Amino acid sequence: MAGRIRDEDIALVRERTSIADIISESVTLKSAGGGNMKGLCPFHDEKTPSFTVAPGRNVYFCHGCGAGGDAIKFLMDAEHLTFIESVERLADRSGIQLRYIEAGPAPVRQQPGQKQRLVAAHAAAVEFYTGQLGTAGARPAREFLAQRGFDKAAAERYGCGFAPDAWDPLTKHLRQKGFTSQELITAGLSREARSGSLIDRFRRRLLWPIREISGDVIGFGARKLFDDDDGPKYLNTPETPIYKKSHVLYGIDQAKREIAKQGRAVIVEGYTDVMACHLAGVPTAVATCGTAFGADHISVLRRLLMDTDAIAGEVIFTFDGDAAGQKAALRAFEDDQRFVGRTFIAVSPDNMDPCDLRLAKGDMAVRDLVARREPLVDFALRQVLDRYDLDTVDGRVEAMRRAAPLVAKIKDREKRPEYVRKLAGDLGMEIEPVQRAVLAAAAAPPKAGNTGATEAPARPAPVESDVDNPQLMVEREALKLALQLPVLAGPMFDALGTEVYRHPLHRAIRVAIAEAGGAAVGAGGAVWIEAVRDAAADLAAKALVGELAVEPLRLDGEPDPRYVSVTLARLEWGAVTGRIRDLKSKVQRINPVAHKDEYFALFGELLSLEQHARALREQAAGGL
């Protein structure tokens, strides 16, 4: 059994890994100045990007939830891997051969973690199923695709395959490749028959591989082809350690870059709709997989859309015009408040889904469908009003009561008065009663299960209530120098102890730096920062280490020894002047006649400190 990975190999993995490349696979990053990048945190729902990546130091930190670390830690948190699994994943990317420390005579490479095994099994299954699509038995699958306007190239692009008319061909194929029965069951690729033998989960069906945002296949969607198949029309992979249907959006791997580039996502209802949209020139289309569009799907899209207070993306829902489609659209409006950006709905005038629309009227019709989108709130209001007879007093009043909460939920408060006027006009009522109804709805507490926008976890309190306190800013700057540039800060930083730091968290980090060997021995980068984080005594200090590791220094240009000297002089000057104030207060309280010796001792110390403060002030004359 393999043991611990050698420390030098872990350090090599950290050195050769670009954290920006790793994080960019799941988070849209944009330049934040100072060499840093920012995006929406993948670990909590937020509207303003607080997730900072510092490529130069190969670390990240979220100012919103406190998550932080290096590329290894990111994979552990984002993909639920163990430390060894994360190191192995990054080593594979960089072509590094890891060595293990173990009791045996020769190290043996540890087996990949569970996720890698399940992903590998799915990759082998894709290869098997796509090969089957060209066989004689798969003719109904090929005909199904052709009838919906998809040629061989389209089938290959989306990895379409066929599960043959037999009980266990895939299971035998994967067993021959070394996968165990338990791995195949856990992956959802095989299941136990009543007889106890292992058989394939999918049989006689057209298959679409479902990929996560990184491109790894994590499940399948299977479409019924034969009338004597008594199963559901669509059968998806069951919930597994790697496949969570509430998190998965079909087509996200192909659409993610265009979604980020265009600031737009189009939500459709099925696999063929995604294919039709992409091929028709709407490359931002994605679909849910056997479940309703929900909060977890929103979180995925918001990161790609950079859906923030400053940047408003577009989310366009396409639904059939039937009752079920209208109900889905109204449910989408409830989720609308989770987006900062604008939400729209696009309904085909002939109630056709994008795939049927493309077949009947061509690619341009699909593009026009998206172009003719209307604000979701307008659609939702119209659907509510259509339920009532507005020619009667009772109908108008009841419609107002039902529509007012929708207007109250409009997140752009400046638009509410306009929608109040619009609603009053549609109802044929005076504006005052409609306005009162909307205000009452806005003041009412949210109903259970409909809480509106998802709030981010409470942000840690600032280090001090006055975050602009000059001395605290200097303390932060000194700690940043030690964490980000230990080679430069070195002995100058180590010469000042904890007594110069006012805030307890700053003192705790200063202690952690000493516990890690001091700035003079720090080589910098993720290894050094992780060493300090590990030495920190509590979670708050660990979080602040991560924050300071990515926070830009407060200067223009490159830091140099003079900047370190000025910063540390300001730091010590603040501590000395604080001590001077304390001594002056104490001297004033002492009777120089009754306590002559104590008075002159304190007075002498005060003169010495004032002289030292003048020297520090001259040294710090450059300012911050």
N, C-alpha and C positions, 0 to 999 in steps of 0.2 A: 504494500500500500504506500503510495507516494505521501510525502510529508510536506513540510513548509518550503515555499519557494525561496530561493536564495535572495538575501537582501540586495545584493548588487544587481541581480536580474530585475527585481522590482524597480530599483532606481533607474535602470536602463529603459524599462518600459515607460516610466514617467518622463524621462528625458526625450524619448523619440515620439511621444504621442502629442499631437496637436489637439489641445482641449477644444479649440474653436471648431475644428473639423468634427469632433465627436458630438458636441452639443448642437451644432448646426443641423445635424440629421433629424432633430426633433424640435428644435427651437429656432425661430426666425431671429437672427441677430443683426443689429445695425450698429454702426459706429457711434460711440458715445464720447469720443474725444480722449486725448491722453493715451491712445493706443488701446483703450478698452472698448468692449462691445456690450450692448444691452438688448434684452428681449423680455418677453413675458415668462414668468417663472413656470416651469413644468410641474412643480410640486404643490402649487396652490393656485386658486383662481384669483386673478387680479386684473384690474383695468389699466393700470399704469405700469410700464415695465420697470421692475426693480431688480431684475436678475442680471448681474454684472459678470462678464467674463473678461479676465485679464490674460490674453494670450502670451504676453511676455513672461508671465510668471506661472502660466499653465494652471491657474486656479479660477474658481468661480465663487460667487456669493450672492445670495438673495437678501436684499435689504427688507423685504416684506416678511418672510417666514424664517430667516436665519439659516437656511440650507447653504452649505458651502463645502468646498474641498477641491480635490483634483479630479482628473478624468476617471480614475479608478472609483472614487466615491460617487461620481455622477452616474456611472453605470450601475453601481450597487443600488442606488436609490431609484433611478429611472426605470431599470429593467429587473429589479428585485433579484440581483445576482449576489452570490457570496463574494468575499474579497478575492478568493482564488479564481473564481469564475471570471470576475472582471479583469483581473490581471491576464488571464489566459486569452480572453477575447481581444484585449489590446495588443498582446504579444503576437497573436495570429495576424492582426492587421499590419504590424510593423515587421513581420518576418523574424521575430526574436525567438530563439529556442530556449525555453526555460529549463532551469536545473532545480532539482528538489533535494532537500536535506531529509534523509530518512535513515532508519536503522539498518536496512538491508545492505548488501554488498554493492549494489549498483542502482542508482536512481532510476525509477520508472515513471514516465510522464503520467500525471494524474489524469483520470478520465474526465472528459468535459462535464460541466454541470448539467443539471436536468434540462434547463431551457435549451442549451445547445443541442442536446440529444433529440429533443422533441422537434426543434427547428430542422435538424438534419433529416429526421424521419419524414417530415413534410416535404422537404426538398426532393428526397428520393421518390416520394409519392407523386409529386408533380411530374417528374420525369417519366414515371410509369404511366400515369393517366394520359399525358399528352401523346405518348407513343401509341396508346390504345385508340386514340381518336381517328387514326388513319386505317383502322382495321375494318373488315366487312361488317362486323357486328355493330359498329358505331355509326352506320349509315343514318339511322334516325337522328342522331345527335348532329351530324353534319347538315342534314336537311333542316333541322330546327334552326341552326345558325344561319343557313343560307336564306331561309324564308324570312328571316328578320334583318336581312341586309348585311350579314357579316361573312366575309370571304375567309380564305385560308390564312391570309396575312393578319387579319383582325383576330382570328382564333389564336394564332401564335403569339400575337402581341399581349393578349390577356391570359395566356396560358391555359386556354380551355382544354378540357380532357374528357375522357369517357371511362366510367366504371363498367367493366365487362359483365356479361351475363354468366356469372359463376360466383361461388360462395366465398372463396378465399385466395384469389390470385395475387392481390396486393399483399395480403398477410404473408404468404409464402415468399414473395419477392423481397419483402423487407426483412423477414427472418433470415434469409440467405445473405443479406447485407450486414447482419450482425445485431439487429435490433431485437430486444427481448420482447416476450409477450406482454409483460407489464408495461413496457415503454409504449407499445402500440395501443394498448388499452388507455393508458394515461393520455396519449396524444389524441384520442378520439378517432383514430384511423381504423381500429378493429374493435370488435366486441365479442363477448362470450355468447355462444349459441346455447340453446336449451340442453344440448347434449354435453356441454362443457368444452367443446372445441372452440377454437378461435376463428372468427369469420370477418370478412370485410364489413365496415359500416355502410359503405355506399355500393350499390349494385344496380346496373342497367340505367344509369343516369348520366346526364351531361353535367360536367363539373366546372366550377370557377375556383381557382385558388384565391384565398383571401389573405392579403398581405398587410402587415402593420406598416407604420410610416417609414420604417427603415428599409422596407422591401422584403423582409423575411416572411415566408409563407407560414401562417399559424393556424389555418383552417381551410375548410372548403364549403362552398354552397353547391347543392346538387338539385337539378331540375328533373322532375318526372317526365318521361318520354312515352311510356306505354300505358294504354288504357287499363291493362290488368294489374298495374302497379297500385296496390291499395294504400300506399303511403301518402304523405302530404305532397302538395304540388312542389314545394321547396323544402329541402331538408338540409339543415346546416350542421356543422361540427358542434358537438355539445360543449358546454363550459369546461375548459381545461386550464392547467396552470399558465398556458400562454395565450389562450383564446377567451377573451371576455367580450361578449357581443355588445355590451353597453359602452365599450370603449372603441370598438372597431368601426371604421368607415371604409367601405369597399371603394377602391380606386384612389385612396389617399396617397399611395406611394407614387402614382403617376401624376396626380393633380397637385401635389404639395408645392412644387416650385411655382407653378402658374397661380395658385391661390395667393401665395406670398407676393408674387410680382404684381398681379392685378388688384390685390386687395378685395377679392370677391370669391365666394364659394357658392356653388349651385347644388342644392340638395334634391336628389331624385329618389325614386322608390325601389329600383331594382338593378340587377347586374347589367341587363341588356340596355337599360336607360343610360347607365354610366358609359358603356361602350358607344352607344349612339351619339351621346353628347360630345364625347372626346373626338370621335371621327367626324362629327359635323362642325367642329370648330369651337366647341365650348369645353376647353380642357380643364375647367375648374370643377367639374361635376364629381360628386361622391354620393354614396348611398349607405344607409344603415344595413345591417345584416340580421334580418329576422327579428328586429325589435324596433320600437318607436324611437324617434330622434329625441335624445335626452341630454341631461346636464353634462355627462362625461363626454359626449360627442361635441358639445359646445366648447368644452375646455380644449379639446384637440384643435378645433377650428380657430379659436381665439388666439392661440399661440401662433398659428400660421398667418392669420390675418393681421397680426400686431394690433388687435382690437383694443385700443387704449383711449384714454381721455383726449389725447392729442391726434390720434389717427383713427379714423372711422372707416371700417371696412363694410362690405356689403354681403349679406347672406340672402340668397334667393331660394325660396322653397317652390318646388313644382309639385302640384298635386292634381289628381284627377278631379274633374268638376262634379263628381257624384257626391252622395251624402257622406261616404266614408272619407273622401278627399277633403270635403269641407270641414269635417270634424277634425281631421289631422291638421288642417291649416289653423283652426282655432286653438288647438293644443300647442301648435308652434308659436302662436301669439303669446301664450303664457310664458314660454321660454324666451320671448323676444327681449325681456328686460335683462337677461343675462349678457346680452351683447351691448356694447357701447355703440357700435356701428349700426347702420340702417338695415332693416329687414324688409324683404319684399316677397311677393308671391307671384308666380307665373302660372296661369291656367290656360291650357289650349282651348280655343273657341269651340273645338269639336270634341272636347273632353278626351283627347288622346294623350297617352304618355309620350315622352320624347322618342322612344324607339318606334312606336306606331306612326308618330308624326313624321319622322325621318323617312319611313317607308312610303308613306302616302304623298308627302309634299316635298321631300328632299332636305338637304342640309341647311339651306337658307331658312326654311321654316323653323328649324330648331333654334337657330341663332335669333330669329325674330321673336320666338316665344320668350326667350330670356330678355331681349331688348324691350319687350312690351310689359315688363314687370310693373306691378303697382305696389305702393306701400302696404305692408301687411295690416297696419291698423285700419286703412281704408276698407280693405277686403273684410276684415273682422267686423267692422261696424255695419257694413252692408249686409253681411250674413245675419247679424242680430236683427236688424230692422226688417229684413224680409220675412221674419217669422210672425210679424204682427200686422193687423189691419190698421193702417195709419189713418184711415178715414173715420175712425171712431176715437172718442176721448179715451176710453179704457185702453185701446191699442196703443195710442201715442204715449200715454203715461207709463204703461208697462214696458214699452220699448225704451223709453228714456231711462227707466230704472235699470234695465239690463245693459244698456249701452254706456251709461255714465261711468261704471268701473273701468271699462276699456279706455276711455279718454283719460281717466285718472291715472292709469298705468303708463301713459306715454312718458318715456324717460326724459325727453327734451321738453322741459317745462315751458320754454318759450313758444312751443307749438300748441300747447294745451288750449290757450284762449281761441286760437283759430279753429281748432277741432270742436270747441264748445259752440262757436258760431255756426260751423258746418252742421253739427248735429241738430242744433235748433232749427236750422233751415230745412234739413231733411225731414224733421218731425213736424214742421209747420207750427212750431211753438215759439213763445217769447224766449229771449236769451236768459232772463233771470232765473226761472225755475230749472233750466238745464244747468246753468252755472252752479246753483245751489246743490243740485244732485251730484255733480262732479266733485265739488269741494267736500261734500259729505262722504263720498266714496273714497276720496284720497285720505281723509282723516280716519277712516275705519281701519281697525287692525286687520292684517292679512289672515285669510282663512288657512286652516291647517292644510298642509300639502301644497300651498300656493304662496310661497313666501317671497316670490319675485326674485330679485337678483341674488345670486350666490355671493355671500360676503367672504372676503379673504380672511384667513386666520388673523387674529389680532396681532398687530405689529409690535415688536418689543419696544418698550418705552425708551426714549432717548437716554443717553448716558446721564444727562442732567436736564432739568426742566429748561434751563437757558442754554440751548445748544450752540448759541453764538458766543458763549463765554470765551474770551480770548485765551485764558490759560488752559482751558480744556481743549481748545483747538490745537494749541502747541503740544499738549500731551499726546493727542492723537497723531500729530505730525511726526513726533519723535518715535512713537511706536510703529508708524507706517515705515519709517526709514529702517528700523531694525528688522521688520518683517520682509519688506520688499527689497531692501538693499543692505543686507547685513555686512557684506564685504566692505562697503563704503562707510557704514555707520561704525562698525567694529568697536575698537577699544573706547572711542569717545562716548558711545552710547553706554557701554558696560560700566564706565566710570561713575555713572550716576545711579544711585540705588532707588529703592521704592519710595523713599521719603520725599522725593520731588514730585510725586504723582498725587493729585488731590483726590481723584475719584477711585473708589475701591476696585472697580473693574479694570481701570488702567493699572492699578498696583498689582492686581492679580495677573495681568498679562506680562507685566515686568518680571514678576516672580517666575512665570512660565518660561520666559525667554532665558532667565538664568538657569532654570531646571533643564532646559534643552542644551545647555552648554555655553550660552551667551552669544551675542551677536558676532563676536570676534571669530567664532568657529563656524558660524552659519555660512553655507555655500549659496544660499538663496534658492528660489524656486519652490516647487510644490513640496519637495522632501522636507525642506526647512520649515515651511509653514505648517505642515502636518505634524512635525516634531513639536512645535510650540503648541499647536492645538491639543495634541495628546497630553502635554504637560500641564495644560490649564486645569484649574481645580474644579470648575463648575461649568454647566451648560451655557450660562450667559457669557462667560469669558471665552469659551470655545467659539460661540457664535460671533463675538466681537473680533476675535482673531481673523475669522473668515472675512468679515466686513472690511477690516483695515487692510487686509492683504490685497484687496482689489480697488480700494478707494484711491483716486488719483492724488498725487502730492499737490500741495498748494503753491505751485510755482510754474512759470513759463520756461520751457527749455529743459535741459538735462540737469539733474542734481549733481553737485560736486562737493568736495570736502568742505568748501567754505559754507555751502548751504547747510550741511550737517552741523558745522560749528555754530552757525547763527541760530539754528533751531534749538540745539541743546543748550546754548547760552540763554535763550529766551525761556526755555523750560526751567533751568536752574534759577534764573532771575526771578521767575514767578514764585518759586518755592522760597527763595531767600527773602523776598519782600513780604511774603506771608509770615515768615518767621519774625521779620522786623516788626510788623504790626503787632504780633502777639507779645513781643518783648516790650514794645513801647507801652502797651496796655498794662503789662505787668509792672513795669517800672513806675508807672504813674500811681499804681495802687500801693506801692511799698513806701513806708515811712523811712526816709534816708537817715534819720537820727536813731530810731529804734532798731532798724535792721541795716546798719551801715555796711557790713561786709557783703550781704546778699545784694544790696543796692548797687554797690560799685562793681561786683562781679557781673551782674546783668548789664550794667551800663557799659562795661568794657566789651562784653560780647556784642552789644548793640552797635558800638562804634566799629568793631571788626566786620560785622555783617554789612553795615552800610558801606564800608570801603569795598567789600567784595561785590556788593550790588552795583556800585558805580563801575567796577571793572567789567562785570557781566553786561551791563548796559552798553558800554562802549563796544564790547565784543559783538553784541547783538544789534549794533546800530543799523545793519543792513535791513532789519525787519523781516517780516514774513510776507 
